[in-house]
């Protein structure tokens, strides 16, 4: 039996995009091929001749890997620059050379030229022609099937608009911990139950400190500053509006009414808000034949909405699975904050920092008066009102961060020193402040370079605890947090070698109080031990595996940069930025110093045609044994990738491991290097599956030396 599947990729992707169907290209290609084999009655998809037709140069210029994805799934990719001649090209290239009549022809597309294909080829006596599209063709000789039914796409589309300020405050007032992880997951999952989601937006005064109740994650860590980015990662657009009820209502109403008039707007509109101010919006939506669903919070939703018989009301309490804060006097167990998780600054850290700042002149044995502390939080900008300050303090009491006592009719609060948030916040703050203070004292500087400070903190033994000092991003978050809390000051000053280039520097705040006992020891007796490493010192006596891995990354990255651009050197700063995600503290620095020691690289200041100043750069010594060894390993690894590509096998670590002799650690390292250098690109929606960037500069060069066989790498 001869069965063909012909897919007009340009037409298919364009129509899906116009109808706002977001679908993974890999999943799309896989479903089409599997469904075609099923309806043709074939034993497996390999018996099907699948052809993907497109103007592939369009996708290459946009950086997409669509052609590689279709090729990996099992399609033959056929380039047709002009769809008008698609049938002619297919007949000449495929059907004229096939003497057997076609028994099953499935066409995915709507272009008239492609739909006429069955009239120009030899069809069997009982042959069937199917067209999968979003509109039926004019011909009555074909079997039409809607594309949505073939792909299993929901017919209804959904738009979700979230009054996040209203919802979060309502949940907080009802005693719920506003768990952003569960809210995001619950919103997405429950909206999908109503159809295909094509739009989600959350409205709030993002970035306005204290305007929202504390937002926590599933480990009860405060993450208010990360809320917009977390929403964006979940495809929920964080839309900013000024604080206040009317601001969000008007913005949402305007956006909903404007969008609902568009011809391809959603079928279902979900408004997450309990305000009755949306009644006119609901009326307008229903007049446009839109289904309206309201998500509210029990006890905070307008009765006028609840009593409206034409509205479908759903309560967030029923499907978000949020936990309530415990009654006064009870606390959350400290085990809810795992010590192994990265401990990042939060609103609870702000409570601790601001308490210690206020405690210097005002604390007694019982602590600080609650009313004084809540007013201090307001004046420090931690909350927008004293009332919100009181709510934040009482939540900290419920979590066991603060202790509440009453003396002489006055409520007092003070931190519980044993609580993990209190203990770690103070430790991190003190270590950073001590390091800045001692560097300024010992060296006689006016400020500390930001990068120099991060490098020093990376080597701080007192921060070698679970969840602390995990990477430069973690250290940057804490330094920036202390700047916001006015413990440190951050400025931009001209670079000493290039006055036009401003660099960030850190110094202590002018009004820094003596915070805890550890700071009282700051003085000239402290010796700074985090100078730039010298390759000849004992610190470099042993080369760890992480440094070895970074050395390979450096050599491969420099070779690719210089080869592609025909340069003799690579800017050291840009190289570090490219490899920063793999640099835990000073690994990059150690790797460069080892390469220098072994004569594999040269670091110097080079003339830069784009600047009047010289630029520090790095170049490879191609005669060095280490450089040659690393590049040979790279070339042999790429040859294996080319072999899998030629065999049309999915590229995974396991597949590569079948053709190569490497330890699991080395195999994963080379897979990571190839991904970092864009030789391999992850296939969307398929973890661990990669596509080869066949036209990559380095791949093209290596391909010439691979020949017909693939040499195996030696055991690592």
N, C-alpha and C positions, 0 to 999 in steps of 0.2 A: 504493500500500500504506500502510495506517495502522498505525503501531506506537507503543506507549506504554511508557515505563519509569516506574514509580512507586516512589519510595524513601521508606520510613518512617525518617527520619534519627534520630529519638529512639531507636527500637528498634535500629537498626543500630549506632549508636555505643555504646549501652548494652551490647549483647551483645559487641561487640569488646572493650570495656573489661573486662567481667567475665571474659573468656577471656584477658585480658592480651595481646591483639594490639595492639601499638603501630604505628599506621599514619598516615601523613601525610594529613590530610583532603583536600588537593588531589589527591594521588595516588589516594585512595580514590574520589573523585567521578569522576576521569578514567577510571579502570579500569572503573567501573560503566557509564558512558556508552558507552565504546568496546566493551566486551564485549556490551552489549545490542544495539548496532548490528550487530555481527558475527553474533550468533545469529539476528537478525531478517532477515538477508540484505540489509541496506540498503547502498547504495553508499558512504555516509559518515554519521557521527554526526549531521550537521545535519538529516538526514531523519527523525530520531527525535524524538518528543515526550517530553522528559524532565522529570519533575515531582518536586521534593524537598519532602516534607511533614514539618512539624515544628512544635513550639511554639517559634517562633524567639525569643520574648522571653526564654526561659531562657538562650539563648546570648548575647544582647545584654547581659544583666545580669552575666554572668560575664566580659565583656570579650572573648569569643572572636569571631572573624570567620568562623564556619562558614557563615552564610547568604551572605556576600559571596563565599566560596570556591565554593560550589555555583553561585551565580549567574554567576561568572566562567567556570566550566567549560562552561556552556550549559544549566543546569537552570532551569526556572521554579520559584521558591520560593513555596510555598503554606502559609500559616499556619493550623494547626488546633490550637486550644488543648486539645481533648479527642479522643484517638485513637478513642474509641468512635463518633464522628460523622465520621470521616475519609472513609468511602465516600460518605455522604450529600453531604458538601461537594464532593467530587471530581465526583460525578455532576452536581450542579447547576452547577458552575462550568466544567466541561470537556466532559463527554460528552453532556449534553443539547443543547449548542450545536453538536455535530459530527454532521452527517447521515450521514457515511460509517461503515460498520461497522468495528470494530477487528479487524485481522488478527493482530496480535501484541501480547500484554499481558504485561509482565514486572513482577512485584511483588517488591520487596526488603523483607521484613518478616514478622512472625509474628502480628500482631494479627488476631483473627477478623474484625473489621469490615472491615479492608482486604482480607483474603483472599476475602471474599464479593463483591468489586467486580465480578468477571467475570459474576456472576449477575444484575447489575442494569443492565448496559449492552448495547448492540447489538453482537454479535460476528459476524464473518464465517463463512461456511459451513465453511471450512477453518482457522479461527482456532486459534491455540495460546496457552495460558496457562502461563507459567513462574513458579515461585516460587524465589527465591534466599534461602536461610535456613540456619540451623545445625541445624534439625530439620524433618523432613517434615511437611506439613500432612495433615489428616484426609481431605481431598477426593482422589478418584481421578481427577478430571477435569483435573488440572494436572500439569505436568512439573516435578519437584523436582530442583534442583541444589544441592549443598552450597556454601555461601558461600565456604569455603576454596578450593575448586577454581576458582571463578570469579575470585577475587582473587589466586590464586596464593600463598596463605599456607601456610607449612610446617605439617605436621600435628603434628610433635613439638615440644615446648617444652623449653627448656634453662635450667638454673640453674647459675651458675658461682660457686664459693666459693674465694677465693685466700688462702692463708696467705702473705701477701706478705713477712713477715719471714723465714720459712723459705726461700721461693723466692729472694729477693734475696741472702741470705747464701750459699745453695748455689751460685747462679750466680757470685757473687764468689769463692767458694773454688775454683771450677773455672777461674778466670782470665778470666771474662767481664766486660766493661764493662757495668754494669747500665743499659742504655739504655731509659729509661722510654717514650720515643716508640715504639720498636719493640715493647716489651712490651705496651703498651696496644693497638696495632694488631694484633699477633699474637694476643693473647687474644681480641679481638672477632671477628676474621676466622675463626680456627680454631673458636671456639665456634659460630659461625653455620653451619659445615659440618655440625653435628649437629642443627640445627633452629632454631626461632624462640626467640631469647634473651628471657627474661622477667625474669631477675634476675641481677645481677652484684655481688659484694661483695669487697672486698680488706681483709684484717685485718692491722694493724700498729700499733706504738706511734707513730702519726703525731704529729709535733711534738716528740717526745722526741729532743733533739739527740744525734747520734752513735749512736743505737740501730740504724740501718740503714747498710749500706755506701753510699758516695756514689752517688747516682742522677744520671745525666747525660742530656742530650737528644742528638739526632742530630749536633749540632755539638760534642759532648763538653763542653758547659757544665753545671756542677753545678746541679741544680734540686731538691734534696731538699725545700726549703721549699715548693715549688709542687706537690709530688707529689699531695696530697689534692685540690687544685682541678683539676689535670689529669685525674685519674681521674674526678672527678665530671662533668667536661665530656664524658667518653667514656661516661657512664651507668654507671660502675663506682662503687658506693657505698663510700667510704673509712670503714671501721669501726675505731674506736680500741680497742686493748687494751694492757694493761701490757706492758713488755718481758719477754721470757722465753718459752721454748718452750711450757710448759704453759698459759700464759695464752691464747695464740691458739688452741691445740688445743681447749681446753674451750669457748671462745666459739663457734668454728665448729661443733663437734659439737652444742652446744645449739641453735644456730640452724637447722642442717640438719635435725635430728630434729624440731624443732617445725614447721618449714615443710612437711616431707614428709608430715605427717599431714593437711594441709589438702586438701579435696576437689579444688581446682583447682591443686594444686602441679605442678611441672614433671615431664615424662616422663623427662628425662635430667639427672643430677646430675654435674657435673664438679668434682672436688676438686683444686686445684692445691697439692700438698704431697707431700713424700716421706716423711712420718712414718708409722710403722706404727701410731701411736696411734689411727688412724681405722678400724682393722679392725672394731670393733663398729658403727661408723656405717655402714660399707659393708654389713655383714650385715643391719642393720635396713632399709637402703634396698632391698636386693634382696628382702627379705621383703615389701616393699610394691610389688613389681613395677616398681621403678625401674631404669633403666639407669645403671650407675655407670662413670665414666671417671676415671682418675687421671692428672694431669699432674705429672711429676717432672723432675729434672735428673740426667743420667747421672753416676754416681759419687757421688751424694748421696741417691739413692732407696733406701729400705729394701729389702733383699733379700727380706724376708718378703712385701712387696708385689709385687715383681717375679716371685716364684715362685708367686704366687697365680693359679691357672689361670682363675678366674672373673672376674678383674679385667681391664679393658682399660687398658693402660698406654700413654701417649703422652709423648714426651720434648720438653720445651721447646726443647732444643738443636736439634731438627730443624725447627722452624717459626718460631722467633723471629728467626733471622738475626742473632744478636748477634756482635760482634767480641770477640776476646780481647785482653787487655792484652799488649803486646810483652814479650819476655824482658828480664831485667835488663840494663842497659847500652844498650838501645834505647829510643827515645822515639817518641811519636806525632808526626807532622809538624804544625807549628804552623798549617798551612793549614786544619786541620780546624775551627778557630775563626775564622770569617770576621770581618774587621774591620768589615764593614758591619752585622753583627747587633748588636742592642742589648746592651751589655755590662752585665749586672746582677750584683749580689753573689752569691757562691756559696760552697760549702765550700772551694773553692780560694782564694777571697779571704780566708776565715778563716785558712787556713794562712799566707798572706803576712802578714796583720795580726798574728797571734799570734807569728810568728817575729820581726817587727820589735819587738814589745813585749818579748820575751824577750832580744833581741839587745843591748839597751842595757846591761845589766850583765854579760852572759855571752858575747857573741860574740867569736871570735878570727878570725884570717885564714882559718882553715879552716871557720868557721861555728860551729854549736852542736852539742854531742854529741847524737846521735840519741835516746838514752835520756832525756836531759833534756828534749828537745823533745816527745817523745810523752807524757811525764808532765805537761808544761805544758799540752798540749792537753786532757788529761783533767781537770786542775784548773780549766781555763778553761771546762769544760762543752762543748767542741767535740766530744768523743767520750765514750762511757760507760766506756771502759777503756783502759789503756795499750796492750793488744794491738790494739784497734781503732785507736788512734792510730798504731801502727806500720804497720798496713795502709793507713791514709790517707796517711801519709808516703811509703810505697813506691809508691803509685799516683801521687802527685805527682811522684816521681822518674821513673816510667815516662812521664809526660806531659811531662817536660822542665821542670816548674815548679821543682823543687828539684834540686840537684846533690849526689850522695852521694860522699864521699871517706873514706879511712881513714888515720889518722895515729897511730902508736904503738899500734896494736891497737884504736883507738877509732874508731867510725863517726861522721862529722860530716855535717851537711846545711846547705845555705844556698840561698836563692833564686837563680835565674838571672835577672838583672836585665833581660835582653833579651826574656824571654818576655812575650808580649802580656798574659797574665793578671797577671803580677807588675807590669809597667810601668803598666798601666791601674789596677789596684787601688791602687797607691801614688799615682798622679796624682789620682784621684778623692778618696781619703781626704785627701790634703794640701790640695787646693783647698777642700774643705768645712771642714777644721779651720782653715785660714788665714782663710777668710771669717768664721767664728764668732769667732776670736781677735781679728781686727782690728776687727770691729764692736763687740765688747765694749770694746776698748782705746780706739778713737777716740770712741765715743759715751758711754763711761762707764756702760754698762748692766750689769745683773746677768745678763741673759739676752737671747737673741734670739728674737723671735716666729717660730714655725714657718713661717707663711706668708711672712713677710718674708725668711727665709732662702731659701726656695724661689725667691722672686722674684729675689733677688740671684744665686743660682746660675744661673738661666736666662740671665743676661747675662754670665756668666764666659767671657771669650774663650779662656782656657786649656783649656776643656772643649769647644771647637768642633772635635771630631774625630769621625770615623765611629763610630757606635755609642754615643756619649756624649751626655749632656744632651738626650735626645730629647723628654722631656716632664716634667710635674710628677710623674707616677707614677714615672718613673725616678728623679727626684731624691729623692722620698719613700722609695723602696726603699733608696737608699744612706744617707740620714740615719738611717733606722730600723736599718739594718745596723750602722752605727757606734755606735748606742746599744747594740745587743746585744753588740757587741765591747768595750763599756766605754771607747770613745774619747770619746763624747759622753754627756751625761745629758739625759733628757727628763722634764719635769715639767708638771703642770697648775696654772695660777695663775688667780686671778679676773680677769675682764676689767675694764679700768679704768673703763668706762662702765656695766657691769652685773656687779656682784660675784657674782651667782648663776650667771653663765655662765663656765665654766672654759675656758681656751684653752691649747694646748700651746706650750711654750717650750723652747729648747735652750741648754745651756751646756757648757763643756768638763768632762771628767771630772777629779776632783781629783787622781788619780794618773796623769795623762796623761804618758807619757815623751816625750822629744824623739825623734821617729820618724825623720825624714830631714832632709837638709840644707835643704830648702825651708822648713822650719818655723823655722829659726834666724833668719830675717829678719823675723819677726813683731815689729812694734813701732809706735811712734807715727808713724813716717814714712809709713805706708801710708794712702792716701786711699780711703775707701769711695765708690764711684761708682754705687751702685744705689739711690739715693733714688727716691721716687715721681716718675714723669715729670710734667713740666709741659707743658701743651699749647703753650705759647709757646716752648719750647726747640727747639734744632736737631734733637733726637731725633724731633720730630714734623714735620719739614719736608716729608717725603715720606710719602704714605700708601700702604702696600703692599696688594697684592690680598688678603692674608690678613686685614688689618684691615678692608678694605671688606666682605669676606664676613661678618666678625663683626658689623659695624655693622648689616647686614641682619638677621642672626639676633636681635640685641638688640631692634630695632624690632618685628619680627614677634612675638617672644616676649612683650614687654611689652604690646603691643596685645592679644594673646590673653588674657593674664592679667587685665588690667584690664577688658576687655570681658566676659569670662565671669563674673567675680566682681563686676562693677559697682563696681570700685575706681577711684580716681584715681591710684594709685601701686602699684609692685611692689617688694617687698623686694629690695635689691641683692644681698644674700648668697645668697638662694634662686635668683635669676636666674643668678648666677655658677655655682652648683652644677648647674643645668640645662644650662648651656652649657659646662661644664668640659671635656667630652670633645673640644671643638673648640678649646680654648685652649692654644696652644703657648707657654707661658711668660707673656708679658704682653700677648697679643693682645686679650683681653677688656678689660683696663685701657686700652689704647690706643684701642680702639673707643669706649668710653664717653667718653674725653677728647675724641676727635674730634667725637662727637655733641654734647658740651657746647659745644665751640668753635663748632660750626655752628648752635647754638641749637635743636637737634632734641630735646634732652631736658633735664630738670632733675633734679639730684641733691640731695636734702635729707634732713633728719631729720624723720620724721613721727611723730605720736602713734600708738601701737600699742595697740588695745583689749585685746590679750592680754598686755600687759606694762606695768609701771609706767615702763619706760624707753622713750625714743624710738628708733625704728628707722630706719637709713639706707635710703632708697628711691629709686627712679627713676621718673619720669613722662615721658610723651611730650608734646611741643608739636605738637599736631595741625595747627597752622597753618604749621609749618615745611615748606618745599618738599621737603626730603629725606625727611621722614616720609611726606608724601603720595605722593611718587614710589615709595618702597619698598612702601607698602601697595597702590598701584595695580598694581605688578608682581605682588605676591602674589595679588591678586584675579583678575588675568587668567590667572595660572598655574592657580589653582584652577578657573577656568571651563573651561580645557582638560581638567583632570582630570574635571570633571563631564560634559564632552562624551564622553570615552572611556567613562565609567561608563554614560552613557545608551545608547551604542552597544554596550555589553557587550563592549568590547575589553579585553584584558589591559593593565594599566597598567605600562609599562616606560619607561625613559628614551628609547628609540628611538621608541616610539609617541607619546610627548609631543612629541618633536622633529619629528614629521611635521606637527604642528599649530601650531608655534611657531617664531619666528625668534630663536634664541639661540646663542651660542657653546657649545661642548661644556663649557667650564669653568662658565659661568653655568647651563646646564641641569643639570649635576650638583649645583651649589650649591643650586638651588631644590628639586631632588628630595631632597637631604639635609635642607633646612629643613623640608619637608613631613613627612618621616619623623620628625625631631626633635620636631615639634609634634603628632605623632600624627594628622596628617591622612591620611598614608599609613602602611600597616602591611605589612611584608614578608610574602609568602605563604610559609608553612613549606615547606621543601624545594625552593623554586623561586627560586634567586638572581636578583635583578634584577626580579622580578615583585612588584607591590604591589596591595593592595586599598584602596579609598577608604573612609574612615570617614565614611559619608554623613551621619550624624546629628551629626557634630562641630559644635560651636557656631559656629566661624568658617565652616565650609563652608555651614551653613544660612544665615548672613547673606549670604555672597557669592553664593549661589545665587539670591537674590532679585534681584540686579543683573545676572546673566549674560544673561537673556533667551533668545532662541532661537538666537543666534549667539555665536560665540566670537571675541573680538578677539585679534589676534596681538600679542605683546610686541615692542617695537622691538629692533633689533639691539643687542647689548651690546658 
